[in-house]
Amino acid sequence: MSVSPARRAAFDTIMRVFEEDAYADRAFPAAVAGLDARDRALAQRLAYGTIQRVRTLDHGIEALGRRPVAKLDAPVRAALRLGAYQLAFSEVAVHAAVNESVELVRAAGLPRAVGFANAIMRRLALGLRDLVAGLRDETPAEAALKHSYPDWVAELWWRELGRDEALALMEAQNEPAETVVRINRRKEGRVEGRPDPEIPDALHVERVDEEALRAGLIWPQSRGSQLAGLCVGSTEGERVLDLCAAPGGKATQLAGEVTAVDIHPGRSRQLEQNCARLGATNVRVVNADALALPGELRDFDCVLVDAPCSGLGVLASRPDLRWRAKRLPDPQLALLRVAAERVRPGGTVLYSVCTIGAEENEDVIDATGLEVESLQEEWSQFAHVRRPEFLLTLPHRDRTSGFFIARLRSRQ
């Protein structure tokens, strides 16, 4: 029996993520090169779902297979995880999930492991779905296992949001992310989709139109991310500094004379290319360390700090991030201090991070000493529950990525 192209691509992605420490969003495009749209969609669903649910899957494999997952050969481990995901969380035919998982082991050149893989897959076919359905989520530790998260993430959300909200958030980020693009008003052209009722240039689409993307008519960007760009509020004639700009989604949203900074030369080149494709001639790219900027970059009207973070608000679209996420309050605070130095007296600083947790959100803002300018009146539907002067989009409530947004004003 041959392996379908979609499962082969999913298997290759899973292998690269877990055995080579590759990022899923970089490994996946290479794995699906040459596949048609239908196979690409299936491959992404299988690969991303397996990576997201791997903690739960490993528990099931070990409970029913009675063999530690860590001691399996890497191709066997990847094939069993992929097969287990299909059995527990998809409507794929059982025989296809079992047989093609076994064939992946055979194709990997491990003939002695074929019989073992076949036996484990048949045990999983008989009992995995019931085992997973029977997992409890009354405590953070139970929920982390059932919904496949690190313990610390479950504990964080449990503590800050309460059990019901934490569970809803965990479930939402195991579902496919929204498919939304931002219409580029700098260029004329028709793009099919459903306009969002709240975010002006957001368009809900079934899939990203690659031709429109190449033509610079659209930019893939969640509504949460677009909201952060809108909150900068820059206008024509103002000078704007974007401290962490690549790949350019927010930088190319902004009005005014934009200086877009990124520390990595390769990402800076990509940023320049993206600005050119979108016709963002108001953006000047500077390849520099945001913490050691050239002296002349100062007295800006607005500074955007879209800071590096743990990414706990984008786990639906970044499936491997939950397994490598780290909280980064110190670098975030350092970037905000740079922003405070480089903005003019009375200018504004917009802080945004795609994460959900006080340590990287409101606690960072409180440590700056800058004056908070409330966003509640402008965007009351996204107001932070505990601190309504800030915004916090939540995947389970707002059906978009999770973003914390704060606008600050420097003292005169």
SULZIJO-V343004 format. One record per pair of residues at least 6 apart in sequence whose ideal C-beta (glycine too) atoms are under 6 Angstrom apart, sorted by the first residue. I is the first residue (numbers start at 1). J is the second residue. D is the distance in Angstrom with one decimal. If there is no record, write none. Layout:
i	j	d
I	J	D
I	J	D
This chain:
i	j	d
1	99	5.4
1	103	5.2
3	100	5.2
3	103	5.0
3	104	5.7
5	35	5.5
5	39	5.1
6	39	4.4
6	42	4.0
6	43	4.2
7	100	5.2
9	31	4.2
9	32	4.7
9	43	4.0
10	43	4.8
10	46	3.9
10	47	4.0
10	82	5.8
11	78	5.7
11	82	5.7
11	104	5.2
12	31	4.3
13	27	4.9
13	28	4.9
13	31	4.7
13	47	4.1
14	47	5.9
14	50	5.5
14	78	4.6
14	82	6.0
15	78	4.8
16	22	4.0
16	27	4.0
17	24	5.3
17	27	5.9
17	51	5.7
17	320	5.2
19	74	4.7
24	51	5.8
24	319	5.3
24	320	4.5
32	40	4.7
32	43	5.3
48	319	4.3
49	85	5.3
49	89	6.0
50	81	5.3
50	82	5.3
50	85	4.2
51	319	4.1
51	320	5.3
52	174	5.6
52	319	4.5
53	85	5.8
53	148	4.6
55	148	4.3
56	148	4.4
57	81	5.1
57	84	4.4
57	85	5.9
58	69	4.6
60	84	5.8
60	128	4.8
60	131	5.4
61	69	5.6
61	80	5.5
61	84	5.8
62	69	5.8
64	123	4.6
64	124	5.7
64	127	5.3
65	120	4.2
69	77	5.8
75	108	3.6
76	105	5.6
76	113	5.1
76	117	5.8
79	101	4.7
79	104	4.1
79	105	5.0
80	120	6.0
83	97	5.0
83	101	3.2
83	121	5.2
84	124	5.5
84	128	6.0
86	92	4.2
86	97	3.8
87	97	5.3
87	124	5.5
87	125	5.8
87	128	5.0
88	128	5.0
88	129	5.4
88	132	4.8
94	125	5.2
98	121	4.4
98	125	5.5
101	121	5.3
102	117	5.1
102	118	4.8
105	113	5.4
105	114	5.5
105	117	4.4
106	114	5.1
135	146	4.0
136	142	4.7
137	143	3.9
137	146	4.7
140	154	4.1
140	155	4.6
140	158	4.5
141	151	6.0
143	154	5.0
144	151	4.8
144	154	3.9
147	170	4.3
149	322	5.9
156	357	5.3
157	166	3.8
157	169	5.8
158	166	4.7
168	396	4.0
169	396	4.9
172	395	4.2
172	396	3.8
173	315	4.3
173	316	4.7
173	395	5.5
177	316	3.9
177	317	3.9
178	400	5.7
179	205	5.4
180	202	5.4
180	204	5.6
180	222	5.7
180	223	5.6
181	203	5.2
181	205	5.8
181	218	4.1
181	220	5.3
182	201	5.0
182	219	4.7
182	221	4.5
182	226	5.5
183	201	4.6
183	203	5.6
184	216	5.9
184	217	5.7
184	278	5.2
186	279	4.1
187	216	5.4
187	217	5.5
187	279	5.5
189	217	4.3
191	212	5.1
191	217	5.6
191	218	5.7
193	203	3.8
193	204	5.7
193	205	4.1
194	204	4.3
195	203	6.0
196	202	3.8
199	223	4.7
199	226	5.1
202	223	5.0
202	226	5.5
208	220	5.3
212	218	4.9
216	277	4.2
216	278	4.7
216	279	6.0
219	249	5.7
221	249	4.7
222	400	5.1
222	401	4.1
223	400	4.1
224	393	4.1
224	400	4.4
224	401	4.1
224	403	3.9
228	352	3.8
228	403	5.5
228	405	5.2
229	250	4.1
229	253	3.7
231	350	5.7
231	405	5.3
231	407	5.9
232	254	5.8
232	302	5.7
232	304	5.4
232	350	4.7
234	240	4.7
234	254	5.0
234	255	5.0
234	256	4.3
234	302	4.9
235	255	5.4
236	255	5.4
238	256	3.9
238	301	4.0
239	257	5.1
239	300	4.8
239	301	5.2
240	254	5.4
240	256	4.7
240	258	4.7
240	302	4.7
241	259	5.1
241	300	4.3
241	303	4.6
241	342	5.9
242	251	4.6
242	260	4.6
242	304	4.6
243	261	5.4
243	290	4.4
243	305	5.3
243	335	5.8
244	306	5.3
245	251	4.5
245	260	3.6
245	261	5.8
245	262	5.3
245	271	5.9
246	262	4.1
246	267	3.8
246	271	4.5
247	270	5.8
247	274	5.7
248	271	4.8
248	274	4.2
248	275	5.8
250	306	5.7
251	258	5.8
251	260	4.3
251	283	5.5
252	275	6.0
252	278	4.8
252	280	4.2
257	282	6.0
258	282	5.6
258	283	4.5
259	284	5.4
259	286	5.9
260	283	5.2
260	285	5.1
261	286	5.0
261	288	5.5
261	290	5.4
262	268	4.7
262	271	5.8
263	289	5.0
265	287	5.6
268	285	5.6
268	287	4.0
271	285	5.2
272	285	4.8
275	283	4.6
290	335	6.0
298	342	5.0
299	344	4.5
300	342	5.8
300	343	5.3
301	347	5.1
302	348	5.1
303	339	4.1
303	342	5.9
303	343	4.7
303	349	4.9
304	350	5.0
305	335	5.0
305	336	5.7
305	339	5.1
305	351	4.9
306	352	5.0
307	332	4.5
307	335	5.3
307	353	5.3
308	328	5.6
309	328	5.7
309	353	4.0
309	355	4.3
309	360	5.3
310	325	4.3
310	326	5.9
310	327	4.9
310	355	4.9
311	321	4.7
311	325	5.7
311	354	5.7
311	355	5.9
312	355	4.4
312	356	4.9
313	354	4.4
313	355	5.2
313	356	5.1
313	401	5.2
313	402	2.4
313	403	5.9
314	354	4.8
314	401	4.8
315	321	5.8
315	322	5.1
327	359	5.6
327	360	5.6
329	359	5.4
329	360	5.4
329	364	5.5
332	364	5.0
333	364	5.4
333	367	5.6
336	368	5.1
339	349	4.5
340	410	5.9
343	349	5.7
343	410	5.0
345	410	5.9
345	412	5.1
346	412	4.8
347	410	5.4
348	407	5.9
348	409	5.5
349	408	4.4
350	407	5.3
351	406	4.7
352	403	5.9
352	405	4.9
353	360	5.7
353	404	5.3
354	401	5.9
354	403	5.4
356	402	4.6
361	404	4.0
362	387	5.2
365	406	4.9
370	408	4.0
371	409	4.7
372	389	5.3
372	408	6.0
373	407	4.6
373	409	5.0
374	389	4.0
375	391	5.2
375	407	5.6
376	383	4.9
376	388	4.7
376	389	5.9
379	391	5.6
382	391	4.5
382	393	5.4
384	390	4.2
384	392	4.2
390	406	4.9
391	405	4.1
392	404	5.3
393	400	5.5
393	402	5.8
393	403	4.9
394	402	5.8
395	402	5.4
